[in-house]
Amino acid sequence: MSNGNDNLAMQRIAKLVDENSFMEIGSLVTARSTDFDLTSTDTPSDGVVTGHGLIDGNLVFVYSQDAGVLGGTIGEMHAKKIACVYDMAMKMGAPIIGLIDCAGMRLQESVDALEAVGMLYAKQVSASGVIPQISAVFGNCGGGMAVVPALSDFTFAETEKSRLYVNSPNAIPGNSVEKCDTASAKFQSSEAGVVDGIGTEDEILAQIRELITILPANNSQAGCIDDCTDDLNRACESLDTMKGDPRYVLSEIADDHAFVETKSDYAKDMVTGFIKLNGMTIGAVANATELYDEEGKKVETFDAVLSARGCNKAADFVAFCDAFEIPVVSFTNVAGFKACMCAEKNLAKALARLTYAFSNATVPKVNVIVDKAYGSAYAIMNSKALGADIVYAWPDSKVGMMDAQMAAKIMYADASADEIAKKAAEYDKLQGNIETAARRGYVDRIVAPVDTRKYLVAAFEMLFTKNVEQPYKKHGAK
């Protein structure tokens, strides 16, 4: 081993992978540069431990930076070791996990260090959509190094010690660490949306292990399927009373009630994550209007609208699922768009990204309308028009241009209150009723909430062999 088993880099790997499964690669590599007294500095493994191991029997490749060697800075040989492990991961079609604790680029190596970081970026871009990339920040990750977790598919950050930033908080005009710690795990998780999950070191490593077991190893594996021991026809009680919090709904319908949420602290009005149905990994996207804590108490409420942050969060998630052949289920409960100055600056582009992501995805797509489905927002949320293969709806849901009362007020602006109420009832019956949408073929079946699980299992079983040929293009423009 490079530096003994007592350094943090090796300890983290040992806790991440199955016991005695890690095999180190490049343990004898040291810094090649001799400038600025580097020859007098001991650089075991050039500050990064690389190799492969198993997580629950699944092959993974790992690199773990050692802050005890030149601060874990990236130099030429440091980056070449990571590049080598990326090449092996690509050849073997296995996920790669980066455990980051880095003081940035190595000043003593100057342009060699810059070239090294550029090489690392290129490897990540090449691997994107081919193998899952997971990063975990345990110490410093600043400047250009912040691009590495941002290029990863999933990123985690240690609550207390991680520092993830492009510019340090004190370098931002008008800001300071005391005013707003933009480098903290909490900020990067809830405000920047870079981080999927935060916690202690052990909690993060456990989350990574859980994620590896639910993801396919690569994009040619045709999703991820395990044996299912749960009842495929299991009734899911009380879904309709908790439809505002899709975290509860997804946990109820999933095999063994297991829901793995991504970016849980960011854009809480949009929920994304993974479940299994009949052993098959499914990506889930859902509108949220309520958030309950572990004790069942309502702690937050949200409008039933699409926000810019929520759209971007969902678009990135759907694109990942499509790249790795993971089917997508959406739960629609939306009545419009968020209306505020901040949202208006980014909303149109974000809506376009989500529209593109759903429409462009060729994986099996199922939509469940659980409450409101109004206007263009409904069309964007994986509607039949955008290519959903199957659309289910709960009996009390509404599909239409807008709320019936609002529609009546617009169409009959000068009418009396009684006339407006009469026209609203008429509009609701003719245009807002879920049966109207079903008669026109926009909804395939109206299902009772209690039966949602068994219908979704049947839908994705039927769609398992779906194959779509798209027109040739280098890539989309969005």
N, C-alpha and C positions, 0 to 999 in steps of 0.2 A: 504494500500500500504506500501511497505517496508520502504521507506525513504522520503516519500512525493513526490509530483509530480514536485518538483523543481530541482531534480538532472538530470544530463545530460542523464544518462542511461534511465530514464523513459521518458524524453522529446523525445529522439530518437524513442522510441517505439511508443509514441503518434503520431509522425509525419509519422511513417511507416504504421501503421494499420488504418483501417477505424475508424472514430470517435466513441469513447465510446465502442469499441469492445474488448479492451484488458482486460483479466482476469488474475491477477497475481497468481502464484503458489509458495508456500514456502516463503511467505513474512516474516515469523517470524524466519527463520533459521539464526543462527549466527555461528561464528567460535567455534569449539569444543575444540581446543587446548588451553592450558593455559600457554604454555612455553614462555619464554622471554617476560614477561609482557603483553601478549595478553589479559589477563583478565582486564587490565586497559584501553583497547582500545575498543571503540564502533565500532561494525562491523555489522551494519544493513544489513540484507539479505546476509551477508558474501560477499558483493561486487559484486553481480550479481542479476539482476532482471530477473525472468523467468516467462513464462506464454504462453497464446495463444490468438489469435485475428483473425480478418478477413482482407483480402486485396481484395477489389472489390468483397466482399462476399465469398471469398475462405478462408478456414481455414488454418492458419499457426501457427507454434510454434516458439517462439522467446526467446533468451537469450541476455541480454544487460549488459555488464560489467560496473561497476561504479568505475572509477578511483579515486573518492573521498573517497573510503573505502580501506585503505591499498594499494592504488595504483591500485586497481582492480586485485591484485595478486590472483593466483589460489592456494587455500588450499583444504583441504579434503572436507568440506561442500560445498564450492563454486563449486567444480567439481561434487559433488553428485547431486546438484541442476540441473546442465546442463545435467548430465546423466539421471536424472528423466524426464526432458523435452524431451530428445531424445527417451526414452522409450515410452512416450505418443505419440510422433509424429509417431513412427513406428507402434504403435497399431492402430492409427487413419488413417494412410496412408496419412500424410500431410507434406508439406515441412517444413524445419527448417531453421531459419535465425539467425546467430550469429553476434551481433554488438560488435566488439572487441575494448577494450581500457584497456590494461593489462600490468602491469610492470613485468610480468613473474611469476615464481613459488614463493610461499611464503616461505622465508627462515626460519621463525620461526617454520614451520611445517615439514621441512626436508623430510624424507622418506615418510611421509603421503602425502605431496604435490607431490612428484614424482609418487607415486601410483595413485594419483588423475589425474594427466596429462595422465598417461598411460591408465587409465580408459576412459578418454575422447577420446583418439586415437581409442581405441577399439570400442567405440560407433559409431564413424564416419565410421570406416571400415565396421561395421555391417550394417550401413544405406546406404552405397555406392551402387548405382544401385537400391535402393528400394524407397527412397524418395529424392527429390532434396535437396541439402545442399548449402546454400548461406552464405557467410561471407562478412562483411564489416569492414574494419579497420579504426578507427577514431583517434586512439592514438598510443600507443606503442603496438607492437606485435613482440617480439624478442625471440631469443633462441629457445627452444623447442616449444614455443607457435606458431612459424612460421609454424609449421607442420599443424596446424589447418586450416588456409585458404588454404594451399596447398592440403589438403585432401578434401576440399570442391569442389563442382562442378563449382561454380562461385564465384569470389572474386572481391570486389571493395575496393578502398582506397581513403581516403580524400586527396586532392592535397597537402595541406600545412602542416597539423599536423600529418598525419599518419607516422609511422616508422615501416616498415616491414623488418625484417632481421633475419638471423641465427647468424652471427657474425656482431657486429657493425662495421661501416666503418673504424673507427680508430684502430680496433683490427686486421684488415687484413694487413699483412706485405706489406710495400711499398705503402699503401693507407692512405687516410684521408678523412674526410667529405668534405674538400675544394677541394680535387682532384677529387673524385668521390663519391657522396652520394649514396651508394648502398642500403640504407634503404629508400630512397625516393619513393613516389608513382610513379613518372615518370620512375625511373630505374626499379622497379618491374613490371611495365606495359610494357615498350618498350624493355627491355633487358632480364629480368628474365622470363617474360611470366607468372608470377603467377597471376597477376591482370588483370581482364577483362575490368574494366572501372575505370576512376578516375574522380574526380570532387568535388564540394562543398558537404557539408553534405546533403543539401536538394536535390541536383542533384542525389546523390548516392541513397538516399531513393526512389526517383522517378524512377530510373532505376530498382531498386529491385521490386517495385510494377509492373512495366511494364513486367518484366521477369516472375513474378508469374502468371500473367494473360495469358501468352503464353505457359507455361509449364504444363504438366500433374501433378497431385498431387502425383502420385506414379507410380510404374512400372506395376501395374495391371489395370490401367485405360485405356489401349489401346490407348495411344496418347491423344491428346487434340483437341476437335472439338467444334466450336462455330457456330452460325448462320452467314451466309455470305450475305452482302448486295451489294457487288460489282458485276459487270457484269462478268459472267464466260467466256464469249466470247470476252471480251474487247481486242481490238487491242493494241499492244504495239509498238508504233512508235519509230524509231531511235535507236533501240537496237543494230543494227549492227554497227552503228557509235560510240557507247560507249562500245563496247564489251571488251575493255581493262580494264575497271573498273567495276567489277561485282557488286559493291555496288549499282551502278546506275541500272544495269540490274535487280538485285533482287528487288529493290524498285519499279521498273516499273511493274514487273509481279505479285507482291504480292497483296493480297487483300488490298484495300485502301492504297496502296503504302507504307505499313509499313514493314520495315526491322530492326530487332534487332540484331546488330552485337556483336560478342563476341571477346575478345582480339584484339580490333581494332588497338592498338598501336604496337602489336607484330607480327613479320613475315608478313609484309603488302603485300607480294607477294602471300599470301594465305588468302582468306577471308572465315570466318565462321560466322554463325548466323542463326536466325530463321525468317521465313516468314509464312504467312498463305495462303493456296490455298483452296478456297471453304470452308473456316472456319477451315480447318485442319492445325495444326501446322506441318511444314516441316523444317527439318534441311538442311542448304545449305552449300556446300563446293565449292569454286571456285578459280581458278588460276587468279591472277591479274597481268597485265603488266603496268597499269597506275593508278594513283590516282588523282582525281579531288577534289577541295575544294567546299564549298557551293555555290560559285559564278560561278562554272563551269570552273575554271582555272586549267590546269594541273600542279600539284605541285611535283609529283614524277613519275618516270618510273622504271620498273623492267624488267629483262630478263624473257622470257617465259620458266622458268626452275623450277624444284623442288629443294627446299633448305631443309636442315636438320630441321631448325626451323619451316618452313612451314609444313613439313610432320608431325612433332610431334604435332603441333597445330591442324592439321586436324585429325590426328589419335585419339587424346583425344576427340575431338568433335564427331566424328563418333561413338566412343565407348559409349559416353554418350547417343546419340540418340538411339543406338541399345538397351541399357539397359532400356530405357523408352518408347520403341515402337514408336519412332518418325521417320517417313519416311525420307529418305535422297535424295536430288537432288544435283548433281554435275554439274559444268560448266567447261569443259575442254578446256584449251588453253595452251599447254605445248609442248616444243620441245626438252627437254633434262634435264640434271641435272646441278646444280650449280657447277662450277669448281673453287675451291680455296683451299688453304691449310686448312683453318679453317673448311670449309664444309666437306672436305675429312675425317676429324677426326671422324665425327659423321653421315655422310650421309648414308652409307650402312645400319646401324641400324635403322635410321629414315625411310628410304625407306621401310624396312622390316615391321616396325610398321604400316605404312600407308597401305601397301599391306594387312597385316593381318586384319586391322580394316575394310577395305572395304569388303574383302572376307568373313570375319567371321560374319559380320552383316547380320541378317536374316530379317530385316525390309524391306519394299518396297524401291527399289533403282532405280533411274532414272538418266541417264547421258545425258547431252546436250553438244555436241562438237560445240564450237562456232568459232574456228579458227584452230590453229595447234594442231595436235594430233600425235606426232612422237615418235617412239621407245618405249623402256621400260617405259618411263615416262607416255606415253599414257596408256599403259596396267595397270599401277598402279592406275591411276586416274579413278577408278570405271568403268572399261571397261566391255564389255560383258563377256570376259574370266574370270573376277573376280566375276561375278555373278550379274551384273546390269540386272534388269528385262526388262527395256526398254532403248534403246539408240536412241536419236534423234541427228540430225546434221543440222547445217545451210548450205545453198547451197554452199557458198564459202569456207567452211572448208576443211582441208586437213588431211588425215589419211594415215600414212605409216611409213616406217622404219626411214626415215629422209628427210630433204629437198632435192628435186630432183636434184638441182645443186650440192650439196655436194655428193650425191650418185653417180652421173655421174663422178665426179672428182676422186672418190675412185675406181670405176669400170674401168675407162678408164684414168688412171693416165698419160699415155704417149700420149694421143690423143691431137689433136689441139683444139683450143678454139671453132671453129665452130662445130667440132665433139662432143665436150662435151656439147655444147648448144643443139645440135640435140638430143643427148642421154638423156639429162635432160628433154627435152620436152616429149620424148617417155616414160621415167620413170614416169613422173608426170601423164601422161595419163593412164598408165597401173597400177601403184602401189600407186600413191599419190592421186588419184581422189576419192572423197567421194562416188561416185557412185560405184566404184570398191569395196569398203568396204561394201556398202549396198547390192551389188549382192552376196557377200559371207556370208551375214547374220550377219555381225558385227555391222551394223547400221540398225535399224528397220524402220526408216522413215526420209526423208529429209524434214525439215519444214522451212518455211519462218520465219525469226526472229520476224516479226510482229504477228505471230500466236503462239508464244512460250507459252504464258499463257494458252490458251485454250487446247493445247495439254498436258501440264503438269497437268492441272486439270483433264482431261480425264484419263490420265495414273494413277494418284494416286487414282482416284475413282475405276478404274478397279482393282488395286492392294490392295484395302482396306482389303480384306479377305485373303491375302497371309498368308500361313502357311508353315513353313519349319521345318522338324525334323532333327536335327543334330546328329551325332554319340555321344554316351555317352563319356564324359571326365570330369574330375574334373574342369579343366579350361585350357585355352591355355597357351603356354609357352612364348608368346611374351607380 
